[in-house]
Amino acid sequence: MDDQDLLRYSRHILLEEFGIDGQERVSAGHVLVIGAGGLGSPALLYLAAAGVGRITIVDDDRVDLTNLQRQIAHSTERVDAPKVRSAAEAMRALNPTIRIDCVEQRASPTELRTLVAEADVVLDCSDNFATRHAINQACVSAGRPLVAGAAIRFDGQLSVYDSRDASSPCYACLFPPDSEFEETRCAVLGAFGPVVGTIGTLQANEALKLLAGVQPSLAGRLLMFDGRRTTFDSMKVARDPACGVCGHRPGETRA
């Protein structure tokens, strides 16, 4: 770490829980972010500003005028540009020293497995259950911690699913893939911009803690944010031994 790095990241380095060692781990880390929209925008900007050494962005969408009310990594000038490239431009303006890889496509389950295995931490900033379950499956298979967020209307939720911890549930423990969930999209129900930004920012918070080794993480708890009342609630969540995804992890034997 040179003098410029020490100056750039000095406010993190001053933190007793973080320090130079934590910053070096962040600078050596690789974060995979799936989705460069409302959740991904603040997450990507904070990860870039914090100096995550390598950030891979996956998204097949293009910037639309309706995105700009909440997707703060994009701009009016970049309407119709690929979101991954628009976000990368904003991130490089903040921090030109990091590596940014853009994957301008909707990753298949096979591609996700490869991308996840290369990362240290994965952020699910997607907006549909099929993608969330594919990401979760890949994270459980590769043993990578997953920071998953969601937001709609005035409500948001967040948790860390860390398959390295035998007691930590995976996403499917809480939201089984065979359950009936009503797919809700902000294009139909709306989304309050600051709520989406709050959850995305908290995803970056958890990702940086995981990289730097700052404890505890949010694993084992589901955090819920009510933007109307400006309140946070959390509940403990347990691993489901009968889960079809993580019920039998590598190296474990069933009783």
Secondary structure as UniProt FT lines:
FT   HELIX           3..8
FT   HELIX           10..13
FT   TURN            16..18
FT   HELIX           19..27
FT   STRAND          30..34
FT   TURN            38..39
FT   HELIX           40..49
FT   TURN            50..51
FT   STRAND          54..58
FT   HELIX           65..69
FT   TURN            72..73
FT   HELIX           76..78
FT   TURN            79..80
FT   HELIX           83..94
FT   TURN            96..97
FT   STRAND          99..103
FT   HELIX           109..118
FT   STRAND          121..124
FT   HELIX           129..142
FT   STRAND          146..153
FT   STRAND          155..161
FT   TURN            163..164
FT   TURN            166..167
FT   HELIX           171..174
FT   TURN            177..178
FT   HELIX           186..189
FT   HELIX           193..212
FT   TURN            219..220
FT   STRAND          221..226
FT   TURN            227..230
FT   STRAND          231..236
FT   TURN            241..242
FT   TURN            244..246
FT   TURN            250..251
//
